[in-house]
Amino acid sequence: MSRRKSFTSDHDMFRTSVHRFIAERIMPFHAQWEEDGRVPRELWREAGAAGILCPNIPEEYGGGGGDFLYTAVVIEEIATALATGVTGFTTHSDIVANYLLHLGTEEQKKAWLPGMATGEVVGSIAMTEPSAGSDLKAIRTTALPDGDEYIVNGQKTFITNGFHADRVLLVAKTDPAAGARGISLFWVDTTLPGFSRGKLLDKLGQRAQDTAELFFSDMRIPADCMLGEPNKGFSYLMGELVRERLMIALRCAAALEAALEWTISYTKERQAFGKALIENQHIRFKLADIKALTCATRAFVDRCLEEFMAGDLDADGAAMAKLWASEATSAIDDLLQMYGGYGYMREYPIARALTDVRPNRIYGGSSEIMRELIARAL
Ligand SMILES: Cc1cc2nc3c(=O)[nH]c(=O)nc-3n(C[C@H](O)[C@H](O)[C@H](O)COP(=O)(O)OP(=O)(O)OC[C@H]3O[C@@H](n4cnc5c(N)ncnc54)[C@H](O)[C@@H]3O)c2cc1C
């Protein structure tokens, strides 16, 4: 693979430090955190001190002051190491903090962003509800005005960082009769009365990443925690999706590359019938197919990354990148097969890759929704 054109030596230096942090401060403990269902809260502060949180938030708000390529580095390093317990770092830094950056007033940004960069404040985004995921405009959670407050009632589910979250970027209906035009965004303090969390959700994979249900019962929140203008939440959400989908595509491309590399090494070492597995034509050809798929995925995702950096990536392009790269990771099942029984043992990364990479085809807009979006523009 030739050197990737977008990245400079500064990005490479940052990559080395992120790589080291993950290798030293995360991976030795990851299996235990999978048992616990979450990473320790202190890890967030360590990551903040190491400059891994909010790398693309401007320095004046406490962030790293870098471009989106620094975000890409963190996403790729987490994916390559399969450090999926901290998938929520990128939700926090590169989704939630970017909403605050793009929509917040100067006062809000100064008040809210520095704590996110240090890891003092953990953020999550709460859109999905038990009865509304893909069809976001069907959410039922309401935030109704009452003097200089809003009263929130409702329930959210599958929320990444939901257990640790100090603040939640809440998507709620402020005008329930107006459908998509009645949705607003709030930056909600989870210490206020009326907020509660369900237990950690028991997931197939990403077991060290906390994912939780959130409940809001007559919760009074100050009006000044609204982000942006009232009833414009749906269009704000759509506006941020290009970056979010590109992030998922980057993650999937890196995860597939890593899984292929582990498997090539394994099939060169493992002997059966007096020769290495890779000497069997069936396995060699399958690996060749997946190598070509991986390279095509990398080329397409990096082209989308270049377009994004130039301000040219549109919603269709991001949907295609997300669809292609996340679907390409279904090849991990074929790679796992080459390990035989070992592939089914969680001590082998390929086993965890199968379960931990899987939700990329579901969240951030499922593959079916991506197809729908792409098809609409045909
Ligand atoms: C690990 C994990 C972490 C998550 N983190 C978050 C988070 O931090 N915040 C958050 O808000 N949400 C989060 N989610 C939720 C995620 O965004 C939703 O699960 C996703 O949007 C799908 O919604 P749903 O589960 O309600 O499925 P549904 O919308 O009920 O869809 C069910 C199936 O039907 C398909 N489908 C739906 N509509 C159509 C259609 N028109 N045509 C064809 N097929 C269709 C879908 O693609 C899917 O396959 C997370 C989910 C997971 C698994």
The ligand as an ORCA input file, in Angstrom:
! r2SCAN-3c Opt
* xyz 0 1
  C     -23.759     -0.754     19.441
  C     -24.765      0.315     19.126
  C     -24.509      1.626     19.512
  C     -25.453      2.627     19.244
  N     -25.203      3.906     19.691
  C     -26.175      4.847     19.537
  C     -25.999      6.162     20.111
  O     -24.968      6.491     20.704
  N     -27.023      7.044     19.976
  C     -28.189      6.736     19.334
  O     -29.061      7.583     19.263
  N     -28.374      5.513     18.774
  C     -27.393      4.566     18.870
  N     -27.576      3.312     18.322
  C     -28.844      3.007     17.664
  C     -28.742      2.894     16.152
  O     -28.504      4.134     15.575
  C     -30.062      2.234     15.673
  O     -30.052      0.898     16.145
  C     -30.210      2.284     14.156
  O     -30.439      3.588     13.720
  C     -31.372      1.379     13.673
  O     -32.546      1.690     14.350
  P     -33.399      0.517     15.043
  O     -32.480     -0.306     15.874
  O     -34.574      1.136     15.710
  O     -33.886     -0.397     13.851
  P     -35.187     -0.152     12.944
  O     -35.240      1.259     12.521
  O     -36.367     -0.739     13.633
  O     -34.849     -1.058     11.683
  C     -34.918     -2.492     11.730
  C     -34.430     -3.025     10.389
  O     -35.296     -2.566      9.357
  C     -34.541     -1.891      8.376
  N     -35.322     -0.773      7.838
  C     -35.866      0.278      8.519
  N     -36.477      1.107      7.658
  C     -36.314      0.586      6.407
  C     -36.706      0.991      5.105
  N     -37.368      2.137      4.896
  N     -36.377      0.193      4.062
  C     -35.694     -0.956      4.252
  N     -35.298     -1.384      5.462
  C     -35.584     -0.621      6.533
  C     -33.293     -1.391      9.083
  O     -32.239     -1.177      8.190
  C     -33.028     -2.557     10.022
  O     -32.342     -3.566      9.308
  C     -26.639      2.303     18.546
  C     -26.863      0.998     18.124
  C     -25.937      0.004     18.392
  C     -26.214     -1.398     17.943
*
